[in-house]
């Protein structure tokens, strides 16, 4: 639970001079060869954390719910799809690819994790992304450059994967930009945390809002403009539903909006996610993360009828307008701060308590007059954050088409809860499904408690449950698993 901000800041003032505490962080970043822009960005976040605790709340009485957002289906009917290729030809594609997938026990880019097979070949996230890009290039005769925003930890492996591809080629447009990193802050001192057991854990990314200062420093926008590109489509690499779309490219061009975010209808499961509201004072759309919701407003914020749309983190932005905005702020946009309270070693709750100071990419919507949202179906939002998500993605619910679309009948998926003790880590997960993921076509939900390993051709149906047997257990080949567990072989009448 996040500590009370007032108490936290009082403790810091007693223990050290806050200016000296920041200088310790700045010195550490200099020694790690961080740029002046990276340090300036961190300084802004640090000062917000010190002095403006109350500014992190976006109160319910200060905003209006976002309602009646145009849907993709409505937009589709208004588009001349032959003409839409022209807008698409002016669009560049950027994927956020800094995550290591540590929540699944990975120590490399999550995008290098195999998702499923296609024509007997194992396909990783990055293979599917490259397939989506090359297919669009070939079928529509558009350049569609792809740039990855990597972290220091994901850069090498990702670039090797891109260059190893036989079908994906790109010149003149950078394959990557590399995001910044910043020190984790020790809550007891306000200084950068010290963790000699694993110095890498002393650092963290500044959230995906760092995208904008990274773009600014890289010169990517200048390069794209010189090549005739006008629009930039940005999404997460672990969201395979966020495919390049000529329909949305043309709609974005038609609206004249500077900034557009794809949103989806919230369900009960999405109630704790970030959502968009309209600020009463400025009239602008703003992103409200749950960490920015005052406890007194939580019930209203989680009301999915009052706030019906959540942020998919897929955005469209006009390159010239973004350049102008970044120039105005010297590359450091004034995005709302997100305080992420953790321990320096996420796997050890007894290690030093730290705060990671972050920003969200979608929060930039609040800086642009005339920014808009468009409501998309779940087929454009297929994130993989946990092995529960991967379980569905690898199942028979999906078919990977020749155009690299993750296709499902209705994109309404069973509720999956796998015992984290045995399935959270990707190696443990793979060991327990040595043949394939059981069939989910007839399943409403799947709950697995305990240590179960599965044979081939297993079928889940209804509200399937497997109870902990207190020892390693096995579901034999071809068995059906339902509300009562493994279905008995004998006749029941």
N, C-alpha and C positions, 0 to 999 in steps of 0.2 A: 504494500500500500504506500502511496506517495506521502512523504512527511508533510505536515502543515508548513506552507511556505513561509509564514511569518516566523515560526519557531526556527526553521532552518536558517533563514537569513540572520536572525538574532544570534544564533550560535556562531555563524561565520564571523560576524563583526567582533565577537568576543575573542575569537581565536586568532585572527590575523587581520592585517590591513588588506582590504579587498583589492586595492590597486596593486599592492605587492603580489597578491595571489594571482592576479591576471598576468602580471609581468613574468611570473614563473612559467605560466602556460605559453606566453609569447616566446620566451627564451627557448622552451622545449621545441616549439614549432620551427623556430629559426634553425636550431641545431639539426632538425630533421629535414631541412631544406624546403620547408613549406613556403609558398609564395606570399607576397604582401597582400594579395587579394584574399587568400585563405585565412591569413591572420586577421585581416580587417573584418571578415565575415564572422570569425569566431569572437572577436572583441565585441561586436554588436550583440551577439547572442549572450555573451557573458554579462554585459552591462544590463541587458534586459532581465536576465535572471536575478541579478543583484538588486536592482532598483525598482523594477516594475512588476512585482509579483501579481498584483490585481489585474494587470493588463492581459494576462493569459486567459481570463474568463471571457467567453462570449455569451452574455446573459440572454435568456429567453425573451425578456421584455424589451430587448434592444434589437430584435430581429423579427422578420416576417418569414413564415414557412414558404418554401419554394413549391409552387403548384403549377399544373398544366404545362409541363415541358413537352415540346413537340417530340413525337416518337419517330423512330427510324422508319416505321411503316408509312407514316404520313409524309415524311420527307421523301421517301422513295418514289411516291406517286408524282412528286413535283419536279423530278429531275429528268432532263434529257440525257439518257445514259450514253449516247454517242458523243455528245458534247462533254460529258463528264470526264472523258479521257484527258481533255486539255487541262483541266484543273489538277488531275492526278499526275500529269507529266511535270507539274511544277511543285510536286510534293516530295519532301525527303522524310526518311524514316529513322527514328532514334529509339533505341531500346536501353532501358535502365538495367544494368547487368553487374551491379556491384556486390550482390548478395552471395554469401558462401553456402547458404543452406545449412547453417550450424544447428538450426532447430531439428534437422533430420540427421545430424551427426556427420555432415559432409565437411571436408576441408578444402574444397575447391568450388568453383563457380557452380551454382545450382543449375545453370543452363547447360552444363555438361552431363547432367543426369539423364539416363535413358527414360523416356516416357512410355513408349510402346513400340511395336514392330510395324513396319510397312513393307509389304512384299518381301517378308522374311528378314528385312534389315532392321537392326535396332536403331531407333530414332531418338536423339536427344532433343531437348528444347531448342538448342541452337541449330540443329539440322532442320527442324520443322520451320523455324524462323527463316533460315536461308531458303528453304523450299517455297515458302509463301512469297518471298521477294523475287526469286528467279522466275516463278510461275507468272507473277504479275508482269514482270518485265517482258517475258516472251509472249504472253497472250495479248497484252495491250500495247506493246511497243513503247514502253515508258522507261526512263532511266532508273527511277526509284532507288537512290543511294541509301545504304544502310550504315549507320554509325552506332557503335555500342558505347554507352557510358560505363566503363569498367572501374573497378577499384584497384588499388595496388595489388591486392590479392588475387583478383580475377583476370588481370590484363594478359599475362603471358599465355595461360592455357586457352583463353578465349581467342586470341589472335592466331594461335597455332591452329585451332579448329577452323577458323574462317579461311585461312590460307591453304589448309589441306583439302578443302572442298574442290571437287572436279568441275562443278557447275556454277559455283558462285565466284564471280570476279568483279573487282572494282578498282578503278584508278581515279586519281585526281581528287576524290572525296575521302577524307580520313575514315579509316575503319573504326577508330576509337577516339574517345576523349577520356581522360582519367580523373575521377572525382577526387576531391580533397579528403583529408582526414584531420581529426582534431583530438586533443587529449580528453580522456574521461576525467571528470572532476571529482576529487575526494570530498564527500559531503562534510567530513569533519574539519577540513582545513580550507576548502575552496581552491586548493592547489591541484596541479595535475597528479593523478594517482600514481603511486610507485608500486610496481608489481614485478620484482626481479625474477620470480619463478617463470614468467612468460611475458616479456616486455611488449610483445605484439598486442596483448590484451589491454595495454595502457591506452590504446588508440581506438577510435570509433569513427564511422562516417557521420557527417552532419545532417543525415536525413536526405531524402531525394530532392528536397528544395535546393540542395547544393548544385543541382543540375545547372541552374542559371548562371552562377558565378563560374562554373567549370566551362560552360559554353562560351562565356565572355572571354575568359583567359585563352581558350583554345584557338580563337579566331574562326571557329567553324561557321558562324553566321556570315562572315565576310566571304568565305570560300563558296558557300551555297549561293549567296547573292550573285557573285561573279559568274556562276554557272547557270544562272537564270531561274533558280528555285525561289519560290515565294512563301511556301507553307511548310511547316514542320509538324509531323505527327509523332507523338512521344507516348510510350507505354512501357509496362514492365515486361522483362524477358520471361518471367514465369507465368504470364497471362497469354496463353496461346490463342485465346479468342480475339485478341486485339490485332486483327489482321489489317493490312492496308486496304482501304475502301475508297473506290472512286466515287461512290454515292456520297459519302460523307465529305470527301474532298470538294466535290462540286457544291454541296449544300453550304459548307463553310465559306467558300468563295462567294456564293450568292448572297449570304447574309451580310457580308461586309464586316462581320464581327472581328475584333482583334484576337480573341481568345475563346476557345470552345472546349467544354469538358463533356465527355460521355458519362452519363449517369444511368443507373439501372434501378428498377423498382425494389424497394426494401422488403424483405420478408422478416419474420420474427428472428431468424438466425442472423440477420444483418443489423439488428437494432443497435449494436454497440459500435458500428462503423462510422467513419466520417461522412457527413452529409452537408449539403449546401443550403444556405439560408440567405435572405436579403437583408442587408444592414439598413435599418430604418433611417439612420442619419445621412448616410452617403448615397443610398439607393443602389449600391453595388452588391453583386453576389459575393459571398464569402464562404470559405470552407470552414466547417466547425468539426474538429476532431473531438472525440469523447474526453480526451485529456483537457480540453478547453471548456468543458461543460461544468458549471458550478454544481455541487452536489444537490442544491435546492432545485435545480432545473433538470435533473437527470430523467425523471419520469416523463416530462414533456419531450425531451430530446430523443428518448427511446420510443416515442409514440410513432409507429410507422404509418399511421393514417395522417397525422399532423405533418410529419416530415417524410414524405413517401419515396425520396430518391437518395441513393448513396453514391459515393464517389468511386468510380472504377479505376481512377488514376491513369486514364487515357485522355490526352489533351491534344488539341490542335491550336497552333499559334502562327500568326503572321510574322515572318522573319523580320520585315522592316520595322514593325511596331515593337517587337521584342528588343531589337537592337537599340531603338530610341529609348526604351524604358531602362535598359541596362546602362546606357550612356548617362542617363539622368542620375543614376545612383552609383556610378563608378563600379559597376559590376556586382554590387551587393544589394539585392532587393530587400526592402524592409518587410520580410515575411514574419508572421506571428511565430513566437517561440513555442516549441514543444519540449517539455521536461520529461525525460525518460529515465526513471529511477531503476537502477539495477545493482548487481554486485559486479566488481571488476572481473571476476571469473563467473560467467553466467551459470556454470555447472556447479559452483560452490556457494551455497547461500551464506556461508560463514566468512567469505572473503569481504574485503572492504566495500562499503556502500558508496556508490558513485551516482552521479547524474550525467547523462548524455544530453547535450543541448542540440536540438534538431529543428528542422523546418520541413514543411510538406510542399511538394511541387504544386499541387492543386490550389494551394493557398494564394498563389500568384493571381488567381482570378480576381481577387479583391483590389488589385492595382489598376485594372483596366475598365474604363467606361465602355459600356456596350458589350461586355462579355456575356456569353450565353451558355446554356447547357442543351444537350440533345439526349433523349432517352433511348437507350439501346436494349436489345434483348440479352438474355443470359449467354447466348451463343458468342457474344463479344466480351464476356467476362468469365474466364475459366482459369482462375489462379490456382497455383499449387503452393501452399504454405506449409503443409504437413503431410505425413505419410497417409493420413486419412483422405486427403485430397488426391494423392497419387494413386491410392487404392481404386478410386472411381475412374481416374484418367486411364489407368491400365486395363480396366475391365471391359466387358462386352457392351457396356453402355455407349462406347465410342467407336467410331470408324474413322480412320485417317484417310481422307480422300486424296486423289491424285493432285489436287491443287493445295494439299496440306491444310485442309480445314478439319478441325476436330468436330466431327458431325455426330449428333445425337437426335433422337426423335423429338423430344420436347424440352430438353435441358432442365428438367426438374429431377433432381438426383436424390437417392436415398440418403438418410441421415446416417453417417458412419462414425462409430466410436470404437477405435482399436485400443486395446490395453497399452498405455504408453510404456509400461515396463518392458514389454516384449516387442513392440512394433514401431516405437518412435524413431529409433535409429535405423537408417536405411539398410545397413548390413543385416541387422536382426530381421527387418521386414522382408528382405529378399530371401533370407534363409527359410522363412516360414511359408513362403509361396514359391517353392522350387520349380513348379511347372507353369502356372499362370494364376492370375487372380480369378477366384470363383465367379460364376455368372451372377450378375446383379439385375438382369432384365426383369425378374419378377419380385425384386426386393423393395420393400418400403423403407426399411431401416436395417442396419447391421450393427450388432453390439458383440464384441469379442472380449471376454474377460479371461485372463490367464494365458498360458503358453500353449497355443495350438499351432500345429503344422498341417498343411493341406495337400492332399493328393490332387491328381488332375481331374478335370470335368466335375468339380463340386459345384452345386447350385444353391444359392441363397434365395429364399422366397419369403414374402410377408415381412413381419417384424422379426427377423432372424436373430437368435441369441445363442451364444455359446458361453457357458458358465465356467468359472475357474475350477479345475479339478484338483488343484493343489499339487500338480505334477505335470511334466510335459505330456501333451495329448495329441492325438492324430485324427484327422478327418479322412477316412479312406476314399479312394478313387470313386467318382460317380455318385457320391452321397448327396442327399438333399438336406439342407439345414434351414429350419423354420423357427417359429415361436417356442417350440419345445426342445430346441436343439437339433441333434442329428435325428432325422426321421427313422423310426424303427422299421426293420425289414419285415417283421411278421404281420399278418393280417390282424386287424383290431376288431373283427366281428366274425 
